[in-house]
Every structure is written in structure tokens, then in C-alpha cells.
Amino acid sequence: MNDKISILIVEDEPLIAQDISDICKEYGYVVSGVAHDMEHALQLLESKKVDYVLLDIRLGHKDHGLDIGQILSDEFYIPFSYITSFSDSTTLARAKKTVPMGYLTKPFRPADVNIQIQMGISLHERVNKTQMPPLSHINKIATDPLSEREYEVVVALCNGSSNKEISESLYISMNTVKSHLKNIFIKLDIRTRSELIKKILGI
């Protein structure tokens, strides 16, 4: 059973969204929410526990799914798979830049959805199982030394924690998490979570 894995579904077609939701529940996942547009998806990401996102590329008449994918990689560091009708080379090239864990084209089988989630989470966990360098080593490449608390945030980020999970595990507010992230990014001369991971892995 996968009852501890929470799935966010972002799909603008209600019937397809319901179908995906039913499939997830059938395989024992928890559906933390269903969003039909970008605004609602971001609200749910801020307020719900989300371990994996199943994401449509075309929301309405715009490719907002790609925008959400980029935000998932850069800000939330939550693994996701695209579920879409588009498989042309241009869309694929744009999708690859957002670093998804998978790409599933419609129509799909129920088993395909489960495979996407299982393989995606496994890959994400393998990427994050890295030996964290000590604070002293990180501070050698920082423009200003990171504090102990900022180091704890870095460790949590490299382990794949979302802002909400960091807030809960370190008993600090979301605003404090964002303040720490801002300081960390400045001190390490980076702009995104993806750049943070690459920099830490390079030490």
C-alpha cells in the first residue's frame, strides 16, 4: 500500500481529473487535491502535503503546466510527471527543461499512472540520497558564512523537503523559511533550488 504518498493532480478536464484521482485511490495513494488551473495548483502546493504531482501541460488554452513544472523543480523541489496529449518535439524539448520524473501521453492505462508515480519517487529518492558536506565545507564557497539554522534548511532542501515540510520539521513559520532561503541563495550566489543541489553536490 502507498497510503503515505500524497498526490496532487493538475488537470483542466474534470472527467480526466476524476479518472486519475480514482486510479490513484485504487492503488492506495492519498489524493491531496485536484486543481484545474495554475492558481489553484499553487495554493494547494502551499497548503497541502504533496509527495508527487501528476501534471497536465495544457491548462485551458495555455501551457501553464510547464510553468508549474518549472516552479516544482526550482521552488518546491517536488517530483512530478506530465500526463498530456502532446508528444511533439517542441513540447518535449520545453518539458525536459523543467526536469520531470516522467512523461505519460494520453490515453493511458491505470497501471501506467502507478508506474509513473513509483518510478518517479524512486528516482527522486536516489537523487537525494547524497552525502551532505559539513557546514564548514559549504562556508568555504559561500560569500558569507551560513548559520547553523540555514545549514539545517539546506540539508532539508537536499533531502527533497518542501517549504511546508521544512516549516513543520524545524518548527518555524513559512515566512521564516522563505527568509532563510533568500539568505542562502544570496550567500551561495544561486537563484533556484536546482542550482543549490548542483552546488552542494559539487563540493
C-alpha positions as a LaTeX table, in Angstrom:
\begin{tabular}{lrrr}
\hline
Residue & $x$ (\AA) & $y$ (\AA) & $z$ (\AA) \\
\hline
Met1 & 0.00 & 0.00 & 0.00 \\
Asn2 & 1.12 & 3.55 & $-0.74$ \\
Asp3 & $-1.15$ & 5.26 & 1.77 \\
Lys4 & 1.58 & 7.65 & 2.90 \\
Ile5 & 2.18 & 9.03 & $-0.58$ \\
Ser6 & 0.11 & 12.14 & $-1.32$ \\
Ile7 & $-0.67$ & 13.01 & $-4.93$ \\
Leu8 & $-1.66$ & 16.37 & $-6.37$ \\
Ile9 & $-3.50$ & 16.18 & $-9.69$ \\
Val10 & $-3.40$ & 19.20 & $-12.00$ \\
Glu11 & $-5.75$ & 18.66 & $-14.93$ \\
Asp12 & $-8.21$ & 21.09 & $-16.52$ \\
Glu13 & $-10.62$ & 18.42 & $-17.79$ \\
Pro14 & $-12.81$ & 17.44 & $-14.78$ \\
Leu15 & $-13.64$ & 13.97 & $-16.10$ \\
Ile16 & $-9.99$ & 13.11 & $-16.76$ \\
Ala17 & $-9.00$ & 14.54 & $-13.38$ \\
Gln18 & $-11.61$ & 12.35 & $-11.71$ \\
Asp19 & $-10.38$ & 9.31 & $-13.63$ \\
Ile20 & $-6.79$ & 9.94 & $-12.50$ \\
Ser21 & $-7.99$ & 10.51 & $-8.93$ \\
Asp22 & $-9.89$ & 7.21 & $-8.95$ \\
Ile23 & $-6.83$ & 5.39 & $-10.29$ \\
Cys24 & $-4.59$ & 6.87 & $-7.58$ \\
Lys25 & $-7.02$ & 5.87 & $-4.85$ \\
Glu26 & $-7.34$ & 2.38 & $-6.34$ \\
Tyr27 & $-3.58$ & 1.93 & $-5.97$ \\
Gly28 & $-3.66$ & 3.14 & $-2.37$ \\
Tyr29 & $-2.40$ & 6.71 & $-2.75$ \\
Val30 & $-3.84$ & 9.72 & $-0.96$ \\
Val31 & $-5.14$ & 12.42 & $-3.30$ \\
Ser32 & $-4.23$ & 15.65 & $-1.54$ \\
Gly33 & $-6.07$ & 17.78 & $-4.07$ \\
Val34 & $-7.24$ & 18.33 & $-7.64$ \\
Ala35 & $-6.54$ & 21.63 & $-9.39$ \\
His36 & $-7.91$ & 22.74 & $-12.75$ \\
Asp37 & $-5.71$ & 25.81 & $-13.14$ \\
Met38 & $-2.33$ & 27.20 & $-12.16$ \\
Glu39 & $-3.55$ & 29.48 & $-9.37$ \\
His40 & $-5.36$ & 26.68 & $-7.53$ \\
Ala41 & $-2.41$ & 24.31 & $-8.03$ \\
Leu42 & $-0.02$ & 26.76 & $-6.37$ \\
Gln43 & $-2.46$ & 27.31 & $-3.50$ \\
Leu44 & $-2.63$ & 23.55 & $-2.86$ \\
Leu45 & 1.16 & 23.22 & $-3.03$ \\
Glu46 & 1.49 & 25.85 & $-0.31$ \\
Ser47 & $-1.20$ & 24.38 & 1.94 \\
Lys48 & $-1.18$ & 20.59 & 1.46 \\
Lys49 & 1.25 & 17.73 & 1.93 \\
Val50 & 2.26 & 16.76 & $-1.60$ \\
Asp51 & 4.75 & 14.00 & $-2.39$ \\
Tyr52 & 4.15 & 13.76 & $-6.14$ \\
Val53 & 2.35 & 15.76 & $-8.81$ \\
Leu54 & 0.59 & 14.45 & $-11.92$ \\
Leu55 & 0.54 & 17.46 & $-14.19$ \\
Asp56 & $-1.19$ & 18.26 & $-17.48$ \\
Ile57 & 0.78 & 20.57 & $-19.77$ \\
Arg58 & $-2.13$ & 22.41 & $-21.37$ \\
Leu59 & $-4.39$ & 24.10 & $-18.83$ \\
Gly60 & $-7.16$ & 25.96 & $-20.59$ \\
His61 & $-5.58$ & 27.35 & $-23.75$ \\
Lys62 & $-2.12$ & 27.95 & $-22.29$ \\
Asp63 & 0.84 & 25.74 & $-21.42$ \\
His64 & 0.70 & 26.67 & $-17.74$ \\
Gly65 & 1.61 & 23.10 & $-16.83$ \\
Leu66 & 5.16 & 23.82 & $-17.99$ \\
Asp67 & 5.25 & 26.90 & $-15.77$ \\
Ile68 & 4.08 & 24.82 & $-12.80$ \\
Gly69 & 6.68 & 22.17 & $-13.63$ \\
Gln70 & 9.45 & 24.77 & $-13.51$ \\
Ile71 & 8.18 & 26.05 & $-10.16$ \\
Leu72 & 8.04 & 22.49 & $-8.79$ \\
Ser73 & 11.68 & 21.95 & $-9.75$ \\
Asp74 & 13.03 & 25.33 & $-8.71$ \\
Glu75 & 10.99 & 26.27 & $-5.65$ \\
Phe76 & 9.20 & 23.26 & $-4.16$ \\
Tyr77 & 11.56 & 20.50 & $-5.29$ \\
Ile78 & 8.63 & 18.08 & $-5.53$ \\
Pro79 & 8.88 & 15.31 & $-8.15$ \\
Phe80 & 6.27 & 15.23 & $-10.90$ \\
Ser81 & 5.20 & 13.57 & $-14.14$ \\
Tyr82 & 3.45 & 15.16 & $-17.06$ \\
Ile83 & 0.25 & 13.50 & $-18.26$ \\
Thr84 & $-0.58$ & 15.09 & $-21.60$ \\
Ser85 & $-1.87$ & 14.64 & $-25.13$ \\
Phe86 & 1.16 & 16.42 & $-26.60$ \\
Ser87 & 4.20 & 14.46 & $-27.76$ \\
Asp88 & 5.65 & 16.75 & $-30.45$ \\
Ser89 & 9.36 & 17.55 & $-30.37$ \\
Thr90 & 8.85 & 21.20 & $-29.42$ \\
Thr91 & 6.72 & 20.37 & $-26.37$ \\
Leu92 & 9.10 & 17.58 & $-25.34$ \\
Ala93 & 12.08 & 19.92 & $-25.55$ \\
Arg94 & 10.32 & 22.51 & $-23.39$ \\
Ala95 & 9.18 & 19.85 & $-20.92$ \\
Lys96 & 12.69 & 18.40 & $-20.50$ \\
Lys97 & 13.97 & 21.77 & $-19.33$ \\
Thr98 & 11.66 & 21.57 & $-16.28$ \\
Val99 & 13.22 & 18.22 & $-15.21$ \\
Pro100 & 10.14 & 15.99 & $-14.78$ \\
Met101 & 10.47 & 12.48 & $-13.35$ \\
Gly102 & 8.27 & 11.10 & $-16.14$ \\
Tyr103 & 6.12 & 11.83 & $-19.18$ \\
Leu104 & 2.89 & 9.95 & $-19.88$ \\
Thr105 & 0.81 & 10.50 & $-23.00$ \\
Lys106 & $-2.97$ & 10.16 & $-23.17$ \\
Pro107 & $-4.77$ & 7.82 & $-23.45$ \\
Phe108 & $-3.15$ & 5.85 & $-20.65$ \\
Arg109 & $-3.77$ & 2.65 & $-18.71$ \\
Pro110 & $-4.33$ & 2.74 & $-14.95$ \\
Ala111 & $-1.12$ & 0.76 & $-14.43$ \\
Asp112 & 0.80 & 3.43 & $-16.33$ \\
Val113 & $-0.17$ & 6.05 & $-13.74$ \\
Asn114 & 1.05 & 3.84 & $-10.90$ \\
Ile115 & 4.32 & 3.16 & $-12.72$ \\
Gln116 & 4.90 & 6.89 & $-13.23$ \\
Ile117 & 4.47 & 7.57 & $-9.52$ \\
Gln118 & 6.56 & 4.62 & $-8.32$ \\
Met119 & 9.43 & 5.17 & $-10.74$ \\
Gly120 & 9.36 & 8.94 & $-10.24$ \\
Ile121 & 9.53 & 8.77 & $-6.46$ \\
Ser122 & 12.26 & 6.11 & $-6.60$ \\
Leu123 & 14.36 & 8.26 & $-8.93$ \\
His124 & 13.81 & 11.35 & $-6.79$ \\
Glu125 & 14.89 & 9.49 & $-3.65$ \\
Arg126 & 18.05 & 8.17 & $-5.32$ \\
Val127 & 18.99 & 11.67 & $-6.45$ \\
Asn128 & 18.56 & 12.98 & $-2.91$ \\
Lys129 & 20.47 & 10.21 & $-1.12$ \\
Thr130 & 23.72 & 12.07 & $-1.16$ \\
Gln131 & 26.37 & 12.63 & 1.48 \\
Met132 & 25.88 & 16.16 & 2.77 \\
Pro133 & 29.11 & 18.12 & 3.12 \\
Pro134 & 29.63 & 19.69 & 6.56 \\
Leu135 & 28.78 & 23.33 & 7.17 \\
Ser136 & 32.47 & 24.26 & 7.26 \\
His137 & 32.93 & 22.99 & 3.68 \\
Ile138 & 29.87 & 24.82 & 2.41 \\
Asn139 & 31.04 & 28.05 & 4.02 \\
Lys140 & 34.28 & 27.85 & 2.05 \\
Ile141 & 32.31 & 28.56 & $-1.13$ \\
Ala142 & 29.81 & 31.00 & 0.42 \\
Thr143 & 30.17 & 34.75 & 0.10 \\
Asp144 & 29.09 & 34.98 & 3.76 \\
Pro145 & 29.00 & 32.10 & 6.27 \\
Leu146 & 25.73 & 30.19 & 6.60 \\
Ser147 & 24.29 & 29.92 & 10.10 \\
Glu148 & 23.53 & 26.58 & 11.74 \\
Arg149 & 19.82 & 27.12 & 11.08 \\
Glu150 & 20.46 & 27.95 & 7.42 \\
Tyr151 & 22.52 & 24.76 & 7.16 \\
Glu152 & 19.54 & 22.79 & 8.53 \\
Val153 & 17.39 & 24.32 & 5.80 \\
Val154 & 19.98 & 23.37 & 3.15 \\
Val155 & 20.03 & 19.77 & 4.42 \\
Ala156 & 16.22 & 19.62 & 4.31 \\
Leu157 & 16.20 & 21.02 & 0.77 \\
Cys158 & 18.73 & 18.47 & $-0.42$ \\
Asn159 & 16.56 & 15.74 & 1.10 \\
Gly160 & 13.65 & 16.90 & $-1.04$ \\
Ser161 & 11.59 & 18.69 & 1.62 \\
Ser162 & 9.07 & 21.32 & 0.56 \\
Asn163 & 8.80 & 24.71 & 2.27 \\
Lys164 & 5.84 & 23.43 & 4.27 \\
Glu165 & 7.74 & 20.31 & 5.41 \\
Ile166 & 10.75 & 22.43 & 6.41 \\
Ser167 & 8.47 & 24.73 & 8.39 \\
Glu168 & 6.95 & 21.78 & 10.26 \\
Ser169 & 10.18 & 19.86 & 10.88 \\
Leu170 & 12.15 & 22.88 & 12.11 \\
Tyr171 & 9.19 & 24.45 & 13.94 \\
Ile172 & 9.48 & 27.76 & 12.11 \\
Ser173 & 6.96 & 29.79 & 10.12 \\
Met174 & 6.69 & 29.70 & 6.32 \\
Asn175 & 7.85 & 33.33 & 6.22 \\
Thr176 & 10.95 & 32.37 & 8.20 \\
Val177 & 11.64 & 29.52 & 5.77 \\
Lys178 & 11.40 & 31.93 & 2.84 \\
Ser179 & 13.67 & 34.41 & 4.63 \\
His180 & 16.28 & 31.68 & 5.20 \\
Leu181 & 16.03 & 30.62 & 1.56 \\
Lys182 & 16.58 & 34.18 & 0.39 \\
Asn183 & 19.70 & 34.50 & 2.56 \\
Ile184 & 21.02 & 31.09 & 1.46 \\
Phe185 & 20.57 & 31.90 & $-2.21$ \\
Ile186 & 22.41 & 35.21 & $-1.78$ \\
Lys187 & 25.27 & 33.67 & 0.20 \\
Leu188 & 25.72 & 30.82 & $-2.30$ \\
Asp189 & 25.16 & 33.06 & $-5.33$ \\
Ile190 & 22.33 & 30.95 & $-6.72$ \\
Arg191 & 18.75 & 31.57 & $-7.83$ \\
Thr192 & 16.93 & 28.23 & $-7.64$ \\
Arg193 & 16.74 & 25.01 & $-5.63$ \\
Ser194 & 18.11 & 23.07 & $-8.59$ \\
Glu195 & 21.23 & 25.27 & $-8.59$ \\
Leu196 & 21.57 & 24.71 & $-4.84$ \\
Ile197 & 21.57 & 20.92 & $-5.24$ \\
Lys198 & 24.15 & 21.07 & $-8.04$ \\
Lys199 & 26.39 & 23.36 & $-5.99$ \\
Ile200 & 26.20 & 21.18 & $-2.89$ \\
Leu201 & 26.85 & 18.01 & $-4.89$ \\
Gly202 & 29.88 & 19.68 & $-6.44$ \\
Ile203 & 31.60 & 20.26 & $-3.08$ \\
\hline
\end{tabular}
